[in-house]
């Protein structure tokens, strides 16, 4: 499985989000967060600064999910990545 151009396949990582005071946010509150965390599954042919296995944060309003080889992945564009950890 190889994306083309500037597309990236990511596997979203579910995080347990806490406030500064230690309260755990509910699922609906977590969905209001602007960015999601994910690990990189595959990168497109024109992506240069992101590698397979990297952990990133990306805009949660971007991309779409698709079932590929019995695995649900999200496809985003490189421009939607805001942080590489």
N, C-alpha and C positions, 0 to 999 in steps of 0.2 A: 504494500500500500504506500503510494508516494503521491503526496499532493503536488500541484504544479504552481508555478509563479510565486506569489506572495502569500499563499494559503498555508495555514498551520493546523495540524490536528492536535487537539489537547484532550486530556482526561481530567475533568474537573475534580478538585479535592474538596471534600466537605470539611469545613472547619467549625469548631465550636467557638463561637464568638463571645467575648466577654467585654463588658464595659470597664472603665477605669476603676470603678468601685467593686468589680468582681462579679457583677450580675451576668448570668448567661443569657444571651439573646435568644428569643424563640426563632423558629424557622421563618416566620413571616417578617420579623425584624431583620433577620440576616439577609433576606431577599431585597431589602431596601438599601443594602450597602452598594456602593457604586462599582466596586471591583470584586472579581472572583479570583480564587487561587486555582492553578491547574499545573499539571506536569505535561511536558511536550512529548507527544507520541511520534510525530513525524513532521518534517519541515519541507516547504516547497522548494522548487528548483532555484528560486531567486531570493531566498532568505539567507542572510549571511551572519548575523550576530546572535542567532538563537539556535541552540543545538538540542537534539533528542536527549531527554532526561532532565533538561533544565526545568526549574519551577518558576512560574511566572504569575503575575497578576494581570488580568485583562478586563476591559470594560464589560460589565455584565449584560449590557444591552446589545452586544455584538454577537455575530456568529449564529450558528444553528446546530442542532444535534442530529446525528444520523447513525444508523446501525451499519457497521462495516465488519464483516467477518465475525458475526455474533458478539460484537463489542460496541457499546454506545460511546461515541466520541463526539466532540464539538469541533466544528470547523470555524476558524476565525482568520482574519487578515493580520498580517504582521503589524500594521499600523495600530491595531487595537491593543497591543501589548504595551503596558505602561512600566512594568518593572520585571527584571530578570534577577532572581535570587542566586 
